[in-house]
Amino acid sequence: MDVQFQSIEAFVPSGKDFEGSKQLFLALGFHINWEVEGYAGFQKDNCRFILQHYKKEEFVHNFMLSVKVTDLNAYRDFIVKANIPEKFGVRISEITQQSYGKELNLIDIAGVCWHFVEQ
């Protein structure tokens, strides 16, 4: 097969607050590439995902993503200095060392766990 796969983009559930989730991801440094009713395509650098207005809690609370970053300390500092946890009611962890690299967890508005990892 002579087909090259170029990317994979997850459909990330927004939970009940689609508009609030959009604002959170803008604050986290993403921008919106496109938007139609109930969906928004987000991107930062080469990282992309589709925010979907979907709120089934069993699914949302079991959904996780891993995002590779180049400087985890700088990104955590950015999140804290921008008061993102207070503004959006999200939770962030301290940076921990894992076998695969340094990790920071962010639980978004819907309850999705984002694992930001520096390898």
Sequence and secondary structure as in RCSB ss.txt:
>XXXX:A:sequence
MDVQFQSIEAFVPSGKDFEGSKQLFLALGFHINWEVEGYAGFQKDNCRFILQHYKKEEFVHNFMLSVKVTDLNAY
RDFIVKANIPEKFGVRISEITQQSYGKELNLIDIAGVCWHFVEQ
>XXXX:A:secstr
          EEE TT HHHHHHHHHHTT EEEEEETTEEEEEETTEEEEEE    HHHHTT EEEEE S HHHH
HHHHHHTTHHHHHT EE   EEETTEEEEEEE TTS EEEEEE 
